[in-house]
Every structure is written in structure tokens, then in C-alpha cells.
């Protein structure tokens, strides 16, 4: 997925709706590619890692 914070939110929530969500989260690498208008999630992650 590539998109803004809303897309990340929707995909993660969709994963949690699965009956095998724990396995899915272990096996599916997730990353943030900032492509939204504000990129708040990417900014928050970058700030936390400084």
C-alpha cells in the first residue's frame, strides 16, 4: 500500500478483522512511504526515532 495516514489506518484495521490477524501481522512486512498531503504518521515515526 502507498498512501496517506488514512490508507495505513484502513489496511491495519482490515488486518485486525481477520481471524488470523496475528499470523498476518507477523508475516506481512509493513512500511511507511509518505504520499499523503500531511504525512503525519511518517513525521511522527521520524521524530520518535531521532
PDBQT receptor file of N, H, CA, C and O in Angstrom, charges set to zero:
ATOM      1  N   UNK A   1       0.837  -1.174   0.000  1.00  0.00    +0.000 N 
ATOM      2  CA  UNK A   1       0.000   0.000   0.000  1.00  0.00    +0.000 C 
ATOM      3  C   UNK A   1       0.881   1.235   0.000  1.00  0.00    +0.000 C 
ATOM      4  O   UNK A   1       1.925   1.273   0.651  1.00  0.00    +0.000 OA
ATOM      5  N   UNK A   2       0.463   2.199  -0.707  1.00  0.00    +0.000 N 
ATOM      6  H   UNK A   2      -0.385   2.168  -1.236  1.00  0.00    +0.000 HD
ATOM      7  CA  UNK A   2       1.120   3.503  -0.697  1.00  0.00    +0.000 C 
ATOM      8  C   UNK A   2       0.007   4.526  -0.597  1.00  0.00    +0.000 C 
ATOM      9  O   UNK A   2      -0.918   4.526  -1.409  1.00  0.00    +0.000 OA
ATOM     10  N   UNK A   3       0.090   5.385   0.383  1.00  0.00    +0.000 N 
ATOM     11  H   UNK A   3       0.841   5.385   1.043  1.00  0.00    +0.000 HD
ATOM     12  CA  UNK A   3      -0.946   6.392   0.543  1.00  0.00    +0.000 C 
ATOM     13  C   UNK A   3      -0.711   7.215   1.788  1.00  0.00    +0.000 C 
ATOM     14  O   UNK A   3       0.372   7.188   2.374  1.00  0.00    +0.000 OA
ATOM     15  N   UNK A   4      -1.708   7.928   2.177  1.00  0.00    +0.000 N 
ATOM     16  H   UNK A   4      -2.588   7.950   1.702  1.00  0.00    +0.000 HD
ATOM     17  CA  UNK A   4      -1.620   8.745   3.375  1.00  0.00    +0.000 C 
ATOM     18  C   UNK A   4      -1.965   7.957   4.625  1.00  0.00    +0.000 C 
ATOM     19  O   UNK A   4      -2.129   6.738   4.595  1.00  0.00    +0.000 OA
ATOM     20  N   UNK A   5      -2.070   8.690   5.721  1.00  0.00    +0.000 N 
ATOM     21  H   UNK A   5      -1.937   9.681   5.745  1.00  0.00    +0.000 HD
ATOM     22  CA  UNK A   5      -2.348   8.060   7.012  1.00  0.00    +0.000 C 
ATOM     23  C   UNK A   5      -3.665   7.285   6.997  1.00  0.00    +0.000 C 
ATOM     24  O   UNK A   5      -3.779   6.247   7.649  1.00  0.00    +0.000 OA
ATOM     25  N   UNK A   6      -4.644   7.773   6.269  1.00  0.00    +0.000 N 
ATOM     26  H   UNK A   6      -4.552   8.616   5.739  1.00  0.00    +0.000 HD
ATOM     27  CA  UNK A   6      -5.948   7.110   6.220  1.00  0.00    +0.000 C 
ATOM     28  C   UNK A   6      -5.871   5.721   5.606  1.00  0.00    +0.000 C 
ATOM     29  O   UNK A   6      -6.554   4.803   6.059  1.00  0.00    +0.000 OA
ATOM     30  N   UNK A   7      -5.047   5.561   4.580  1.00  0.00    +0.000 N 
ATOM     31  H   UNK A   7      -4.491   6.307   4.212  1.00  0.00    +0.000 HD
ATOM     32  CA  UNK A   7      -4.883   4.243   3.937  1.00  0.00    +0.000 C 
ATOM     33  C   UNK A   7      -4.203   3.277   4.901  1.00  0.00    +0.000 C 
ATOM     34  O   UNK A   7      -4.620   2.126   5.029  1.00  0.00    +0.000 OA
ATOM     35  N   UNK A   8      -3.160   3.742   5.575  1.00  0.00    +0.000 N 
ATOM     36  H   UNK A   8      -2.821   4.677   5.471  1.00  0.00    +0.000 HD
ATOM     37  CA  UNK A   8      -2.476   2.891   6.563  1.00  0.00    +0.000 C 
ATOM     38  C   UNK A   8      -3.473   2.454   7.635  1.00  0.00    +0.000 C 
ATOM     39  O   UNK A   8      -3.518   1.279   8.002  1.00  0.00    +0.000 OA
ATOM     40  N   UNK A   9      -4.260   3.386   8.131  1.00  0.00    +0.000 N 
ATOM     41  H   UNK A   9      -4.223   4.340   7.833  1.00  0.00    +0.000 HD
ATOM     42  CA  UNK A   9      -5.270   3.093   9.147  1.00  0.00    +0.000 C 
ATOM     43  C   UNK A   9      -6.257   2.043   8.653  1.00  0.00    +0.000 C 
ATOM     44  O   UNK A   9      -6.571   1.098   9.377  1.00  0.00    +0.000 OA
ATOM     45  N   UNK A  10      -6.745   2.198   7.434  1.00  0.00    +0.000 N 
ATOM     46  H   UNK A  10      -6.491   2.966   6.846  1.00  0.00    +0.000 HD
ATOM     47  CA  UNK A  10      -7.725   1.258   6.887  1.00  0.00    +0.000 C 
ATOM     48  C   UNK A  10      -7.133  -0.136   6.693  1.00  0.00    +0.000 C 
ATOM     49  O   UNK A  10      -7.794  -1.131   6.989  1.00  0.00    +0.000 OA
ATOM     50  N   UNK A  11      -5.912  -0.221   6.206  1.00  0.00    +0.000 N 
ATOM     51  H   UNK A  11      -5.375   0.588   5.966  1.00  0.00    +0.000 HD
ATOM     52  CA  UNK A  11      -5.287  -1.523   5.978  1.00  0.00    +0.000 C 
ATOM     53  C   UNK A  11      -5.025  -2.241   7.296  1.00  0.00    +0.000 C 
ATOM     54  O   UNK A  11      -5.301  -3.435   7.417  1.00  0.00    +0.000 OA
ATOM     55  N   UNK A  12      -4.501  -1.530   8.272  1.00  0.00    +0.000 N 
ATOM     56  H   UNK A  12      -4.277  -0.560   8.174  1.00  0.00    +0.000 HD
ATOM     57  CA  UNK A  12      -4.224  -2.156   9.574  1.00  0.00    +0.000 C 
ATOM     58  C   UNK A  12      -5.530  -2.595  10.237  1.00  0.00    +0.000 C 
ATOM     59  O   UNK A  12      -5.602  -3.690  10.796  1.00  0.00    +0.000 OA
ATOM     60  N   UNK A  13      -6.549  -1.758  10.179  1.00  0.00    +0.000 N 
ATOM     61  H   UNK A  13      -6.490  -0.869   9.725  1.00  0.00    +0.000 HD
ATOM     62  CA  UNK A  13      -7.841  -2.165  10.737  1.00  0.00    +0.000 C 
ATOM     63  C   UNK A  13      -8.400  -3.373  10.006  1.00  0.00    +0.000 C 
ATOM     64  O   UNK A  13      -8.980  -4.260  10.633  1.00  0.00    +0.000 OA
ATOM     65  N   UNK A  14      -8.235  -3.422   8.694  1.00  0.00    +0.000 N 
ATOM     66  H   UNK A  14      -7.764  -2.702   8.185  1.00  0.00    +0.000 HD
ATOM     67  CA  UNK A  14      -8.679  -4.583   7.928  1.00  0.00    +0.000 C 
ATOM     68  C   UNK A  14      -7.947  -5.850   8.344  1.00  0.00    +0.000 C 
ATOM     69  O   UNK A  14      -8.550  -6.919   8.433  1.00  0.00    +0.000 OA
ATOM     70  N   UNK A  15      -6.653  -5.731   8.598  1.00  0.00    +0.000 N 
ATOM     71  H   UNK A  15      -6.163  -4.862   8.525  1.00  0.00    +0.000 HD
ATOM     72  CA  UNK A  15      -5.888  -6.893   9.052  1.00  0.00    +0.000 C 
ATOM     73  C   UNK A  15      -6.406  -7.396  10.401  1.00  0.00    +0.000 C 
ATOM     74  O   UNK A  15      -6.482  -8.603  10.629  1.00  0.00    +0.000 OA
ATOM     75  N   UNK A  16      -6.757  -6.477  11.285  1.00  0.00    +0.000 N 
ATOM     76  H   UNK A  16      -6.694  -5.496  11.100  1.00  0.00    +0.000 HD
ATOM     77  CA  UNK A  16      -7.257  -6.879  12.605  1.00  0.00    +0.000 C 
ATOM     78  C   UNK A  16      -8.637  -7.522  12.526  1.00  0.00    +0.000 C 
ATOM     79  O   UNK A  16      -9.067  -8.160  13.487  1.00  0.00    +0.000 OA
ATOM     80  N   UNK A  17      -9.332  -7.374  11.424  1.00  0.00    +0.000 N 
ATOM     81  H   UNK A  17      -8.983  -6.856  10.643  1.00  0.00    +0.000 HD
ATOM     82  CA  UNK A  17     -10.638  -8.015  11.252  1.00  0.00    +0.000 C 
ATOM     83  C   UNK A  17     -10.503  -9.488  10.868  1.00  0.00    +0.000 C 
ATOM     84  O   UNK A  17     -11.466 -10.249  10.962  1.00  0.00    +0.000 OA
ATOM     85  N   UNK A  18      -9.324  -9.880  10.441  1.00  0.00    +0.000 N 
ATOM     86  H   UNK A  18      -8.542  -9.262  10.364  1.00  0.00    +0.000 HD
ATOM     87  CA  UNK A  18      -9.099 -11.269  10.036  1.00  0.00    +0.000 C 
ATOM     88  C   UNK A  18      -9.031 -12.173  11.258  1.00  0.00    +0.000 C 
ATOM     89  O   UNK A  18      -8.586 -11.757  12.328  1.00  0.00    +0.000 OA
ATOM     90  N   UNK A  19      -9.471 -13.396  11.089  1.00  0.00    +0.000 N 
ATOM     91  H   UNK A  19      -9.832 -13.733  10.220  1.00  0.00    +0.000 HD
ATOM     92  CA  UNK A  19      -9.388 -14.356  12.200  1.00  0.00    +0.000 C 
ATOM     93  C   UNK A  19      -7.930 -14.750  12.474  1.00  0.00    +0.000 C 
ATOM     94  O   UNK A  19      -7.596 -15.140  13.593  1.00  0.00    +0.000 OA
ATOM     95  N   UNK A  20      -7.070 -14.651  11.467  1.00  0.00    +0.000 N 
ATOM     96  H   UNK A  20      -7.341 -14.335  10.559  1.00  0.00    +0.000 HD
ATOM     97  CA  UNK A  20      -5.652 -14.993  11.621  1.00  0.00    +0.000 C 
ATOM     98  C   UNK A  20      -4.774 -13.740  11.674  1.00  0.00    +0.000 C 
ATOM     99  O   UNK A  20      -3.661 -13.739  11.147  1.00  0.00    +0.000 OA
ATOM    100  N   UNK A  21      -5.268 -12.682  12.305  1.00  0.00    +0.000 N 
ATOM    101  H   UNK A  21      -6.172 -12.683  12.734  1.00  0.00    +0.000 HD
ATOM    102  CA  UNK A  21      -4.572 -11.398  12.284  1.00  0.00    +0.000 C 
ATOM    103  C   UNK A  21      -3.165 -11.471  12.875  1.00  0.00    +0.000 C 
ATOM    104  O   UNK A  21      -2.266 -10.784  12.391  1.00  0.00    +0.000 OA
ATOM    105  N   UNK A  22      -2.956 -12.278  13.899  1.00  0.00    +0.000 N 
ATOM    106  H   UNK A  22      -3.687 -12.836  14.293  1.00  0.00    +0.000 HD
ATOM    107  CA  UNK A  22      -1.620 -12.368  14.497  1.00  0.00    +0.000 C 
ATOM    108  C   UNK A  22      -0.617 -12.939  13.499  1.00  0.00    +0.000 C 
ATOM    109  O   UNK A  22       0.493 -12.426  13.357  1.00  0.00    +0.000 OA
ATOM    110  N   UNK A  23      -1.012 -13.986  12.821  1.00  0.00    +0.000 N 
ATOM    111  H   UNK A  23      -1.913 -14.402  12.936  1.00  0.00    +0.000 HD
ATOM    112  CA  UNK A  23      -0.145 -14.588  11.804  1.00  0.00    +0.000 C 
ATOM    113  C   UNK A  23       0.080 -13.616  10.649  1.00  0.00    +0.000 C 
ATOM    114  O   UNK A  23       1.199 -13.480  10.154  1.00  0.00    +0.000 OA
ATOM    115  N   UNK A  24      -0.978 -12.946  10.224  1.00  0.00    +0.000 N 
ATOM    116  H   UNK A  24      -1.887 -13.056  10.626  1.00  0.00    +0.000 HD
ATOM    117  CA  UNK A  24      -0.867 -12.000   9.110  1.00  0.00    +0.000 C 
ATOM    118  C   UNK A  24       0.098 -10.862   9.445  1.00  0.00    +0.000 C 
ATOM    119  O   UNK A  24       0.905 -10.474   8.600  1.00  0.00    +0.000 OA
ATOM    120  N   UNK A  25       0.028 -10.329  10.654  1.00  0.00    +0.000 N 
ATOM    121  H   UNK A  25      -0.627 -10.644  11.340  1.00  0.00    +0.000 HD
ATOM    122  CA  UNK A  25       0.932  -9.237  11.035  1.00  0.00    +0.000 C 
ATOM    123  C   UNK A  25       2.375  -9.707  11.174  1.00  0.00    +0.000 C 
ATOM    124  O   UNK A  25       3.301  -8.946  10.896  1.00  0.00    +0.000 OA
ATOM    125  N   UNK A  26       2.574 -10.947  11.600  1.00  0.00    +0.000 N 
ATOM    126  H   UNK A  26       1.821 -11.565  11.826  1.00  0.00    +0.000 HD
ATOM    127  CA  UNK A  26       3.940 -11.486  11.694  1.00  0.00    +0.000 C 
ATOM    128  C   UNK A  26       4.557 -11.676  10.322  1.00  0.00    +0.000 C 
ATOM    129  O   UNK A  26       5.754 -11.450  10.140  1.00  0.00    +0.000 OA
ATOM    130  N   UNK A  27       3.747 -12.093   9.348  1.00  0.00    +0.000 N 
ATOM    131  H   UNK A  27       2.775 -12.277   9.496  1.00  0.00    +0.000 HD
ATOM    132  CA  UNK A  27       4.271 -12.471   8.040  1.00  0.00    +0.000 C 
ATOM    133  C   UNK A  27       4.222 -11.355   6.991  1.00  0.00    +0.000 C 
ATOM    134  O   UNK A  27       4.843 -11.475   5.935  1.00  0.00    +0.000 OA
ATOM    135  N   UNK A  28       3.501 -10.289   7.269  1.00  0.00    +0.000 N 
ATOM    136  H   UNK A  28       2.997 -10.191   8.127  1.00  0.00    +0.000 HD
ATOM    137  CA  UNK A  28       3.352  -9.210   6.295  1.00  0.00    +0.000 C 
ATOM    138  C   UNK A  28       4.173  -8.007   6.725  1.00  0.00    +0.000 C 
ATOM    139  O   UNK A  28       3.821  -7.333   7.694  1.00  0.00    +0.000 OA
ATOM    140  N   UNK A  29       5.256  -7.730   6.023  1.00  0.00    +0.000 N 
ATOM    141  H   UNK A  29       5.541  -8.278   5.237  1.00  0.00    +0.000 HD
ATOM    142  CA  UNK A  29       6.036  -6.549   6.399  1.00  0.00    +0.000 C 
ATOM    143  C   UNK A  29       5.254  -5.276   6.071  1.00  0.00    +0.000 C 
ATOM    144  O   UNK A  29       4.669  -5.154   4.994  1.00  0.00    +0.000 OA
ATOM    145  N   UNK A  30       5.253  -4.349   6.996  1.00  0.00    +0.000 N 
ATOM    146  H   UNK A  30       5.728  -4.448   7.871  1.00  0.00    +0.000 HD
ATOM    147  CA  UNK A  30       4.590  -3.062   6.800  1.00  0.00    +0.000 C 
ATOM    148  C   UNK A  30       5.631  -1.960   6.864  1.00  0.00    +0.000 C 
ATOM    149  O   UNK A  30       6.538  -1.996   7.695  1.00  0.00    +0.000 OA
ATOM    150  N   UNK A  31       5.497  -0.999   5.997  1.00  0.00    +0.000 N 
ATOM    151  H   UNK A  31       4.760  -0.970   5.322  1.00  0.00    +0.000 HD
ATOM    152  CA  UNK A  31       6.386   0.154   5.994  1.00  0.00    +0.000 C 
ATOM    153  C   UNK A  31       5.598   1.390   5.632  1.00  0.00    +0.000 C 
ATOM    154  O   UNK A  31       4.485   1.299   5.113  1.00  0.00    +0.000 OA
ATOM    155  N   UNK A  32       6.167   2.529   5.901  1.00  0.00    +0.000 N 
ATOM    156  H   UNK A  32       7.071   2.603   6.322  1.00  0.00    +0.000 HD
ATOM    157  CA  UNK A  32       5.502   3.790   5.614  1.00  0.00    +0.000 C 
ATOM    158  C   UNK A  32       6.248   4.488   4.484  1.00  0.00    +0.000 C 
ATOM    159  O   UNK A  32       7.441   4.770   4.592  1.00  0.00    +0.000 OA
ATOM    160  N   UNK A  33       5.535   4.759   3.409  1.00  0.00    +0.000 N 
ATOM    161  H   UNK A  33       4.565   4.530   3.321  1.00  0.00    +0.000 HD
ATOM    162  CA  UNK A  33       6.039   5.564   2.297  1.00  0.00    +0.000 C 
ATOM    163  C   UNK A  33       5.144   6.798   2.269  1.00  0.00    +0.000 C 
ATOM    164  O   UNK A  33       3.989   6.708   1.851  1.00  0.00    +0.000 OA
ATOM    165  N   UNK A  34       5.652   7.949   2.706  1.00  0.00    +0.000 N 
ATOM    166  H   UNK A  34       6.590   8.022   3.046  1.00  0.00    +0.000 HD
ATOM    167  CA  UNK A  34       4.792   9.117   2.824  1.00  0.00    +0.000 C 
ATOM    168  C   UNK A  34       4.327   9.630   1.461  1.00  0.00    +0.000 C 
ATOM    169  O   UNK A  34       5.133  10.087   0.651  1.00  0.00    +0.000 OA
ATOM    170  N   UNK A  35       3.040   9.549   1.223  1.00  0.00    +0.000 N 
ATOM    171  H   UNK A  35       2.385   9.177   1.882  1.00  0.00    +0.000 HD
ATOM    172  CA  UNK A  35       2.448  10.013  -0.037  1.00  0.00    +0.000 C 
ATOM    173  C   UNK A  35       1.179  10.819   0.190  1.00  0.00    +0.000 C 
ATOM    174  O   UNK A  35       0.488  11.155  -0.772  1.00  0.00    +0.000 OA
ATOM    175  N   UNK A  36       0.864  11.131   1.412  1.00  0.00    +0.000 N 
ATOM    176  H   UNK A  36       1.425  10.858   2.194  1.00  0.00    +0.000 HD
ATOM    177  CA  UNK A  36      -0.341  11.894   1.692  1.00  0.00    +0.000 C 
ATOM    178  C   UNK A  36      -0.069  13.387   1.639  1.00  0.00    +0.000 C 
ATOM    179  O   UNK A  36       1.034  13.820   1.306  1.00  0.00    +0.000 OA
ATOM    180  N   UNK A  37      -1.066  14.149   1.964  1.00  0.00    +0.000 N 
ATOM    181  H   UNK A  37      -1.962  13.797   2.234  1.00  0.00    +0.000 HD
ATOM    182  CA  UNK A  37      -0.908  15.603   1.921  1.00  0.00    +0.000 C 
ATOM    183  C   UNK A  37      -0.179  16.139   3.151  1.00  0.00    +0.000 C 
ATOM    184  O   UNK A  37       0.526  17.144   3.061  1.00  0.00    +0.000 OA
ATOM    185  N   UNK A  38      -0.340  15.486   4.288  1.00  0.00    +0.000 N 
ATOM    186  H   UNK A  38      -0.913  14.670   4.362  1.00  0.00    +0.000 HD
ATOM    187  CA  UNK A  38       0.304  15.965   5.510  1.00  0.00    +0.000 C 
ATOM    188  C   UNK A  38       1.406  15.070   6.020  1.00  0.00    +0.000 C 
ATOM    189  O   UNK A  38       2.339  15.543   6.669  1.00  0.00    +0.000 OA
ATOM    190  N   UNK A  39       1.316  13.788   5.740  1.00  0.00    +0.000 N 
ATOM    191  H   UNK A  39       0.558  13.404   5.212  1.00  0.00    +0.000 HD
ATOM    192  CA  UNK A  39       2.320  12.796   6.140  1.00  0.00    +0.000 C 
ATOM    193  C   UNK A  39       2.572  12.787   7.642  1.00  0.00    +0.000 C 
ATOM    194  O   UNK A  39       3.712  12.649   8.083  1.00  0.00    +0.000 OA
ATOM    195  N   UNK A  40       1.507  12.935   8.428  1.00  0.00    +0.000 N 
ATOM    196  H   UNK A  40       0.580  13.048   8.070  1.00  0.00    +0.000 HD
ATOM    197  CA  UNK A  40       1.629  12.989   9.880  1.00  0.00    +0.000 C 
ATOM    198  C   UNK A  40       2.230  11.740  10.483  1.00  0.00    +0.000 C 
ATOM    199  O   UNK A  40       3.043  11.831  11.403  1.00  0.00    +0.000 OA
ATOM    200  N   UNK A  41       1.846  10.561   9.982  1.00  0.00    +0.000 N 
ATOM    201  H   UNK A  41       1.186  10.487   9.234  1.00  0.00    +0.000 HD
ATOM    202  CA  UNK A  41       2.377   9.308  10.532  1.00  0.00    +0.000 C 
ATOM    203  C   UNK A  41       3.878   9.214  10.290  1.00  0.00    +0.000 C 
ATOM    204  O   UNK A  41       4.632   8.875  11.201  1.00  0.00    +0.000 OA
ATOM    205  N   UNK A  42       4.313   9.508   9.084  1.00  0.00    +0.000 N 
ATOM    206  H   UNK A  42       3.700   9.784   8.343  1.00  0.00    +0.000 HD
ATOM    207  CA  UNK A  42       5.748   9.452   8.778  1.00  0.00    +0.000 C 
ATOM    208  C   UNK A  42       6.526  10.460   9.614  1.00  0.00    +0.000 C 
ATOM    209  O   UNK A  42       7.622  10.157  10.086  1.00  0.00    +0.000 OA
ATOM    210  N   UNK A  43       5.975  11.649   9.800  1.00  0.00    +0.000 N 
ATOM    211  H   UNK A  43       5.085  11.895   9.417  1.00  0.00    +0.000 HD
ATOM    212  CA  UNK A  43       6.638  12.666  10.625  1.00  0.00    +0.000 C 
ATOM    213  C   UNK A  43       6.741  12.198  12.070  1.00  0.00    +0.000 C 
ATOM    214  O   UNK A  43       7.772  12.389  12.714  1.00  0.00    +0.000 OA
ATOM    215  N   UNK A  44       5.679  11.589  12.581  1.00  0.00    +0.000 N 
ATOM    216  H   UNK A  44       4.841  11.434  12.057  1.00  0.00    +0.000 HD
ATOM    217  CA  UNK A  44       5.686  11.108  13.966  1.00  0.00    +0.000 C 
ATOM    218  C   UNK A  44       6.717  10.003  14.159  1.00  0.00    +0.000 C 
ATOM    219  O   UNK A  44       7.427   9.981  15.164  1.00  0.00    +0.000 OA
ATOM    220  N   UNK A  45       6.798   9.091  13.203  1.00  0.00    +0.000 N 
ATOM    221  H   UNK A  45       6.221   9.108  12.387  1.00  0.00    +0.000 HD
ATOM    222  CA  UNK A  45       7.775   7.996  13.301  1.00  0.00    +0.000 C 
ATOM    223  C   UNK A  45       9.191   8.552  13.221  1.00  0.00    +0.000 C 
ATOM    224  O   UNK A  45      10.056   8.161  14.005  1.00  0.00    +0.000 OA
ATOM    225  N   UNK A  46       9.433   9.457  12.284  1.00  0.00    +0.000 N 
ATOM    226  H   UNK A  46       8.730   9.774  11.647  1.00  0.00    +0.000 HD
ATOM    227  CA  UNK A  46      10.769  10.046  12.139  1.00  0.00    +0.000 C 
ATOM    228  C   UNK A  46      11.161  10.819  13.391  1.00  0.00    +0.000 C 
ATOM    229  O   UNK A  46      12.310  10.749  13.828  1.00  0.00    +0.000 OA
ATOM    230  N   UNK A  47      10.225  11.553  13.969  1.00  0.00    +0.000 N 
ATOM    231  H   UNK A  47       9.292  11.610  13.615  1.00  0.00    +0.000 HD
ATOM    232  CA  UNK A  47      10.511  12.327  15.181  1.00  0.00    +0.000 C 
ATOM    233  C   UNK A  47      10.823  11.399  16.353  1.00  0.00    +0.000 C 
ATOM    234  O   UNK A  47      11.714  11.688  17.151  1.00  0.00    +0.000 OA
ATOM    235  N   UNK A  48      10.102  10.300  16.461  1.00  0.00    +0.000 N 
ATOM    236  H   UNK A  48       9.378  10.065  15.812  1.00  0.00    +0.000 HD
ATOM    237  CA  UNK A  48      10.315   9.369  17.564  1.00  0.00    +0.000 C 
ATOM    238  C   UNK A  48      11.672   8.678  17.474  1.00  0.00    +0.000 C 
ATOM    239  O   UNK A  48      12.220   8.262  18.495  1.00  0.00    +0.000 OA
ATOM    240  N   UNK A  49      12.217   8.551  16.277  1.00  0.00    +0.000 N 
ATOM    241  H   UNK A  49      11.772   8.889  15.447  1.00  0.00    +0.000 HD
ATOM    242  CA  UNK A  49      13.490   7.845  16.081  1.00  0.00    +0.000 C 
ATOM    243  C   UNK A  49      14.695   8.765  16.135  1.00  0.00    +0.000 C 
ATOM    244  O   UNK A  49      15.822   8.291  15.994  1.00  0.00    +0.000 OA
ATOM    245  N   UNK A  50      14.503  10.060  16.335  1.00  0.00    +0.000 N 
ATOM    246  H   UNK A  50      13.587  10.445  16.450  1.00  0.00    +0.000 HD
ATOM    247  CA  UNK A  50      15.637  10.995  16.382  1.00  0.00    +0.000 C 
ATOM    248  C   UNK A  50      16.275  11.001  17.723  1.00  0.00    +0.000 C 
ATOM    249  O   UNK A  50      17.244  11.729  17.942  1.00  0.00    +0.000 OA
TER     250      UNK A  50
